[in-house]
Amino acid sequence: MTASSPQQGEPRQLRGTGAWTRIGRIRGVGIYVDPILLVFLGLVVLTDFGPTGVGGRLALVGVLLGSVFLHEMGHAWMARRRGLAVTGVFLHLLPFAYVERGRPADEVRVALAGPGVSLVVAALLFGVLALTDGLPPFEWAAWAGALLPLAAGVNLLMGTLNLRPVLPLDGGRALRALLLMHMDAHAARSMTARVGTFFGVGLGVLALFLWRMPESLYVGLLGAWLCVVAWREAARG
């Protein structure tokens, strides 16, 4: 995802999660991590969640972090190409790239760059899997055979889900920017909010139709969250 920043700077606190820790810089773009994310990933590794064994769970965490990082760097790369300042890439439970607000045409490109990178990575990984299918196994084939499909699937899921035209996903930001190119800000925000509400209510109906716990609860909460985000967007107008 992306978030708009009016100016560049070293963030100390953001979104109420406490202090961010900078872990590096790539071509002038700071990479920050939220300690809460590190605690969460540590729990994933040390508990029985996911693959069997600590090594398998470490590999899962590595794939997830790497995929998210490439996705957010796609936003940052496009923003820099469009001449926009990039405060940094923030690895959080809801990761995002913090970039300067630009023209609507620029915001469309920046928003779509992240899903675009994810889909390109997925296509490359699926291509590697197709080309190596049937080749004699190597010593690393067991790890690669498990990680490559996982990484390809994660990137495909990230790319396709983020293209949904609802805030705060990248597709919602692209939709809002596209509407801003053809109508005033109030109308654009209202239309984006209506689309988000439609998706949110749709998920609520789906949760009632499924009526299977805990899946219905998760789907219903997601739908409610999308509606809240949509209402907040409408209130801005």
Sequence and secondary structure as in RCSB ss.txt:
>XXXX:A:sequence
MTASSPQQGEPRQLRGTGAWTRIGRIRGVGIYVDPILLVFLGLVVLTDFGPTGVGGRLALVGVLLGSVFLHEMGH
AWMARRRGLAVTGVFLHLLPFAYVERGRPADEVRVALAGPGVSLVVAALLFGVLALTDGLPPFEWAAWAGALLPL
AAGVNLLMGTLNLRPVLPLDGGRALRALLLMHMDAHAARSMTARVGTFFGVGLGVLALFLWRMPESLYVGLLGAW
LCVVAWREAARG
>XXXX:A:secstr
 EEEESS    SB TTS B EEEEEETTEEEEE HHHHHHHHHHHHSS SSSSHHHHHHHHHHHHHHHHHHHHHH
HHHHHHTT  EEEEEESSS EEEEE   HHHHHHHHHHHHHHHHHHHHHHHHHHHHHTTS   TTHHHHHHHHHH
HHHHHHHHHHHHTSSSTTSHHHHHHHHHHHTTS HHHHHHHHHHHHHHHHHHHHHHHHHH  TTHHHHHHHHHHH
HHHHHHHHHHH 
